[in-house]
């Protein structure tokens, strides 16, 4: 039995956001793999678990979170394996007794689980497994979008989303 893992924003400044990151930027290479395991995991108030690439052609890393009891992504928290380069978005795998993705941060950005590919890469897939899953105003999404930097149109595909559990509830404007 381990301790609960809380990745919440801990300072008032928007620039001071806590989280776990792996980032590859500008000069090539892939972002690293992130694996978290604890009885309870909370990512909230702008906190981020992210493995991403920016302008380098590399691939985002995968993210795996195993929370024996509870995984909460609340008030604008994010689990994000995206790429803003020609590479692939990373896969995301979440497993817990209960998973809640709920609410928005102070900026109005919803809590989210996402893998996005900007440009030519393919977005990664998302797999969620839990006894009970609540998506209340939160978002679970994979997508392939035109580059925000104007380097062409999206040619990659969105990833797959697989959700399995005893009960799935999507409410309050939540989206899958």
C-alpha positions, 0 to 999 in steps of 0.5 A: 500500500502506497500513499495517495498521489495529488497533482494539484495546482499548489500556488495561486499564480497560473504559471505555477502548475504542478504535474508530471511532464515529459517534453521533447521540443525543437531538435528531434526525439520522442517524449518519454513514457510516464507510469504512475501507480498509487491507491488514489491519484488526483490531477486537479486545479490545472495540474497536468500529467503530460508527455508531449512533443513540440515542433520536432517531428518526434512522438509523444510518449505513452501515459499509464496510470493505475489507481487501485481505488480512485482516479480523479481529474477535476477542476481543469486537470489534464492527462495529455499525450499530444504532439504539435509536430509531425509525430504521433500522439501518445497512448493513454491507459487508465485503470482504477476502481472508480474514475471521475473526470469533472468540472473546469478550471478557473479559465473555463477549460474542462478537465480532460483526457486527450491525445491530439496530433497537430499536423501529419501525425496520428493521435494516440488511443485512450483506454479507460477501465474502471468499475464506475466512470463519471464524466461530468462536464469533462472531456475524453478525446482524441483528434487530429487537427490542423497545425496551430502554426500554419504548417499545413493540414492534418493528415493523420487520424484520430485514435481509438477510445475504449471505455469499459466498466460496470457503470458509465455516466456522462452528464453535465455537458461531458463529452466522449 
